[in-house]
Structures are given as C-alpha cells and as structure tokens.
Amino acid sequence: MNEWMKVLNERKKECLQTLYREKMFVEAIFRESIDGEEYLTWFSVQGEKGEDVKTSALEIDKIHLKFWEECIDKTYKPIDKKPEAFFIYPEVFERIRELDEK
C-alpha cells in the first residue's frame, strides 16, 4: 500500500491524465489503520460516460491494475452508503455538468 500511494503522489501529472478519460472530476483516497490493518477508502465524483480503467493504454493505469490485483480484498462487501448532505459551489457543479456532456 505504501508503494502504491508513493506512485500516485510522485506521478500526479499522469494520474490527472487518466481522470479525464474516466470522467473522474474529484478523487480522494483516505487511509486508516484499524486493529493493525491498513485500509484505503475512496471518495469520487464521476460522470456517467467515462472509460473504464481496464481499457486504458496509459502506463499509470496498467500500474494501477497491478496494485489493484495485489491489494483489493475481493471478499469485502461494501456497505451501500446513501449521501445525506453534499455541498459544492454552483459554478463548480455547472462546470462538472459541462464536462460530463462532452
């Protein structure tokens, strides 16, 4: 996990390139330790017409998929969380809608 977070932080420019093709407008990764186990949690705002990471020719996405296979617990069943409050500047929201329509 440390290695993956290091790659992401050192290769931010490449990460931003892949966000465009995925229509990922906001992505944040949070890290926590519970009972000695490390966990990552993602928060994202993504459009509907984005391309899947598995179809990418970008090197950073190939590296992402390698780490994904090593780190993701396929037995984990995520809890379906319903957003109760979400705030964003109207200008930012409008820009996201414009980008999503492209």
N, C-alpha and C positions, 0 to 999 in steps of 0.2 A: 504494500500500500504506500509506503514511504517513497518507493521508487516511482510509482505512478503519479503521485502528487508532485514530485520533483519534475518529472517530464512535463506535466501540464503547466507548471509555473515557469519553467525555462523556455517553453515553446508556445507562449501565448499567441504570438502572431499566427502560427499555424492553426491553433485552436479557433481563433476568430474566423479564419477562412472556412473552416468546416461548419461553423454556426450558420453562415449564410445559406449553404446548400440544404441544411436541415431545417431552416426557418426557425432556428432557436434564438429567440430575441433576448432572453435572460437565462443564464445558467449559473447556479451557485452550488458548491459542494461543501457540505458541513461534515466535520469529523468529530467523533466522540468515542470515548472508551467506557465500556460498561463491564464490570467484573473482569477486567483484564483483557477483554476482547475489543478490537477496533472495528468501528462501523463508519460507513460513509452514507450520507443522505443527500439526495439531490432536490433542488427546487428549480423549476424551469418554467418559462413562459414560451410556448412554442406554437407556431402557426400550424395550419391543417395540411398544407401541401408540401411539407418538407420531405427531402430524400432521406432514406434510411442509411444509417452509418455503414451497414453491410454492403452498400452499393458504391461506396466512396473509393476513389483511386488515390486519395491523399494519404501520404505516409503516416501522418499523425493518427488517422482513423484506423489504419492497419495495426499500429502500436496499441491503440485503444482496445481493439477487439482481442488482442493477445492478453492484455491485462484483464479484460472482462472475463475471459475464459478461466484465468487463474484465480480471480478474486470474488466473483459473484457467487453467492450461495444459491444454487438453483432450487433448494428445498424451502427457502424462505417464502412465506406467503404474505405479501404486503397488506397492510390494513388500508381499506378504502377510506380515505380521508376526504371529507367534504369541506371546502373552504367556507369559513364563516365570515371573514372580512378580508378584503383585498383593496389596497389603495394605490393609485397610480395617477400621476398628473394627466389630465385630459389630453394635453398636447403629446405626451409620450404614447398614450393609448391610441390616438389617431394615427401617429406615425407607424406604430406596430400594425395597425389595420391596413395602412397603405402598403407596407412591405409584404404583408401576408397575401395581398391581392396580386402581387407581381408574379 
